[in-house]
Amino acid sequence: MTISGGPVFWLLMAMAVAALIVFLERFFELRRAHIDYEDFVKGIVNILSGGNEDEALAMCDDTSVPVSRIVATAIRHRNGTERALREAVDAQGRAEASYLNRRLATLAIIGNSAPMLGLLGTIIGFVRTMLLVNADQLVSRVDLVGSSMEALVSAATGLAVAIPTYVMFGMLRLRMERLVVEMEAAASQIVGHLTQRGDE
């Protein structure tokens, strides 16, 4: 006798593969986006203090991470009003946070739907078992056990997919929140420096 979870089982397996792919892509992307923002902003401030705005922008473009793009936005809007500067930096910060947050919803959907799909597979398996029991012809023990195992395998697979998916989602969420905090701190520092220069 072969143990199978039926079509629901294979759907859950496909969801597990998708969750793993999304996790790995987001993990390495968030890891690449992390830099020592304090050293970066200090370096930019030193360059700006020497009046080399173009060099500061070139440094931001070469770094190409969320913090550097926010700093670059601040530099490009340095000659505007303080309100316009802050609005531009805030808008860029929201755009960067949205980019970092992309595909995380996929993990949340998989984590939420996997147990329900497992339950669906369980119900389907037990319905098949009841149909076999109520059938007119004689039913073998192998057929009954097979349909019952299909129900149990589906339930177990749903939980086996959901639990690590929730863990992966939580890990990525923590990394993203830390990056957002760093972006906010970098934005505050560069805006403070630029507005202070404008007051001098």
C-alpha positions as CSV (number, residue, x, y, z in Angstrom):
1,M,0.0,0.0,0.0
2,T,1.3,3.4,-0.9
3,I,0.5,6.4,1.3
4,S,-0.8,9.4,-0.5
5,G,-2.3,12.7,0.5
6,G,-4.2,13.0,-2.8
7,P,-4.3,16.2,-4.9
8,V,-4.4,18.4,-1.9
9,F,-1.1,17.0,-0.8
10,W,0.6,17.9,-4.1
11,L,-0.9,21.4,-3.9
12,L,0.6,21.8,-0.5
13,M,3.9,20.6,-1.7
14,A,3.8,23.2,-4.5
15,M,3.0,25.9,-1.9
16,A,5.9,24.8,0.2
17,V,8.3,25.1,-2.7
18,A,6.9,28.6,-3.5
19,A,7.3,29.7,0.1
20,L,10.9,28.5,0.2
21,I,11.8,30.3,-3.1
22,V,10.2,33.6,-1.8
23,F,12.0,33.3,1.5
24,L,15.4,32.8,0.0
25,E,14.9,35.6,-2.5
26,R,13.7,38.0,0.2
27,F,16.3,36.9,2.7
28,F,19.3,37.6,0.4
29,E,17.7,40.9,-0.8
30,L,17.2,42.2,2.7
31,R,20.7,41.0,3.7
32,R,22.2,42.9,0.7
33,A,20.2,46.0,1.6
34,H,21.7,46.2,5.1
35,I,24.7,48.5,5.6
36,D,26.3,50.4,8.5
37,Y,24.1,53.5,8.0
38,E,25.8,55.6,10.6
39,D,29.2,55.3,8.9
40,F,27.6,55.9,5.5
41,V,25.8,59.0,6.6
42,K,28.9,60.3,8.4
43,G,30.8,59.9,5.1
44,I,28.2,61.7,3.1
45,V,28.1,64.5,5.7
46,N,31.9,64.9,5.4
47,I,31.7,65.1,1.7
48,L,28.8,67.6,1.8
49,S,30.7,69.7,4.3
50,G,33.4,70.1,1.6
51,G,30.8,71.3,-0.8
52,N,31.0,68.2,-3.1
53,E,27.4,67.4,-3.6
54,D,28.1,65.6,-6.9
55,E,30.6,63.3,-5.2
56,A,28.1,62.6,-2.5
57,L,25.4,61.7,-5.0
58,A,27.9,59.5,-6.9
59,M,28.7,57.7,-3.6
60,C,24.9,57.1,-3.0
61,D,24.5,55.8,-6.6
62,D,27.4,53.4,-6.2
63,T,26.1,52.0,-2.9
64,S,22.5,51.5,-4.2
65,V,20.7,50.4,-1.1
66,P,17.6,51.8,0.5
67,V,19.5,54.1,2.9
68,S,21.6,55.5,0.1
69,R,18.6,56.2,-2.0
70,I,16.9,58.1,0.8
71,V,20.1,60.1,1.4
72,A,20.4,60.8,-2.3
73,T,16.8,62.1,-2.4
74,A,17.6,64.4,0.5
75,I,20.6,65.8,-1.3
76,R,18.7,66.4,-4.5
77,H,16.0,68.3,-2.6
78,R,18.5,70.2,-0.4
79,N,17.7,73.6,-2.0
80,G,14.0,73.4,-1.4
81,T,12.1,74.3,1.7
82,E,12.4,72.2,4.8
83,R,8.9,71.0,4.4
84,A,9.5,69.9,0.8
85,L,12.7,68.2,1.8
86,R,11.0,66.2,4.5
87,E,8.1,65.3,2.3
88,A,10.4,64.1,-0.5
89,V,12.5,62.0,2.0
90,D,9.3,60.6,3.6
91,A,7.9,59.6,0.1
92,Q,11.2,57.9,-0.8
93,G,11.2,56.1,2.6
94,R,7.7,54.8,2.0
95,A,8.6,53.6,-1.5
96,E,11.7,51.8,-0.1
97,A,9.7,50.2,2.7
98,S,7.1,49.0,0.2
99,Y,9.8,47.5,-2.0
100,L,11.3,45.7,1.0
101,N,7.8,44.4,2.0
102,R,7.0,43.0,-1.4
103,R,6.2,39.2,-1.6
104,L,6.0,39.0,2.2
105,A,2.3,38.8,1.7
106,T,2.8,35.6,-0.3
107,L,4.3,33.9,2.8
108,A,1.5,35.2,4.9
109,I,-1.1,33.8,2.5
110,I,0.6,30.4,2.3
111,G,1.0,30.2,6.1
112,N,-2.7,31.0,6.6
113,S,-4.1,28.9,3.8
114,A,-2.0,25.7,4.3
115,P,-3.8,24.5,7.4
116,M,-7.2,25.1,5.8
117,L,-6.1,23.2,2.7
118,G,-4.9,20.4,5.0
119,L,-8.3,20.3,6.6
120,L,-10.0,20.2,3.2
121,G,-7.8,17.2,2.3
122,T,-8.8,15.6,5.6
123,I,-12.5,16.1,4.9
124,I,-12.1,14.7,1.4
125,G,-10.3,11.7,2.6
126,F,-12.9,10.9,5.3
127,V,-15.7,11.4,2.8
128,R,-14.1,8.8,0.5
129,T,-13.8,6.5,3.5
130,M,-17.5,6.9,4.3
131,L,-18.4,6.3,0.6
132,L,-16.4,3.1,0.6
133,V,-18.1,1.9,3.8
134,N,-21.6,2.6,2.5
135,A,-20.8,1.0,-0.9
136,D,-22.8,-2.1,-1.8
137,Q,-19.7,-4.2,-2.8
138,L,-17.3,-5.6,-0.2
139,V,-14.6,-3.1,0.7
140,S,-11.1,-4.3,1.5
141,R,-9.2,-3.2,4.6
142,V,-6.5,-1.8,2.3
143,D,-9.0,0.6,0.6
144,L,-10.3,1.9,3.9
145,V,-6.9,2.4,5.4
146,G,-5.7,4.1,2.2
147,S,-8.5,6.7,2.2
148,S,-8.0,7.3,5.9
149,M,-4.3,7.8,5.5
150,E,-5.0,10.3,2.7
151,A,-7.0,12.3,5.2
152,L,-4.3,12.2,7.9
153,V,-1.5,12.9,5.5
154,S,-3.2,16.0,4.2
155,A,-3.8,17.4,7.7
156,A,-0.2,16.7,8.7
157,T,1.2,18.2,5.5
158,G,-0.9,21.4,6.0
159,L,0.6,22.0,9.4
160,A,4.1,21.0,8.2
161,V,3.9,23.7,5.5
162,A,2.3,26.3,7.7
163,I,4.6,26.2,10.7
164,P,8.0,26.8,8.9
165,T,6.3,29.4,6.6
166,Y,5.2,31.4,9.6
167,V,8.8,31.1,11.0
168,M,10.2,32.4,7.7
169,F,7.7,35.2,7.5
170,G,8.6,36.3,11.1
171,M,12.3,36.2,10.3
172,L,11.9,38.4,7.2
173,R,9.5,40.7,9.0
174,L,12.1,41.4,11.8
175,R,14.8,42.1,9.3
176,M,12.6,44.4,7.3
177,E,11.5,46.3,10.5
178,R,15.1,46.7,11.4
179,L,15.9,48.1,8.0
180,V,13.0,50.5,8.2
181,V,14.3,51.8,11.6
182,E,17.7,52.3,10.1
183,M,16.2,54.2,7.1
184,E,14.3,56.5,9.4
185,A,17.4,57.2,11.5
186,A,19.5,57.9,8.3
187,A,16.7,60.2,7.0
188,S,16.6,62.1,10.2
189,Q,20.4,62.6,10.3
190,I,20.8,63.8,6.7
191,V,17.7,66.0,6.9
192,G,19.0,67.5,10.1
193,H,22.3,68.2,8.6
194,L,20.9,69.8,5.4
195,T,18.4,72.0,7.3
196,Q,21.2,73.1,9.7
197,R,23.3,74.0,6.7
198,G,20.4,76.0,5.3
199,D,20.0,78.0,8.5
200,E,23.7,79.0,8.5
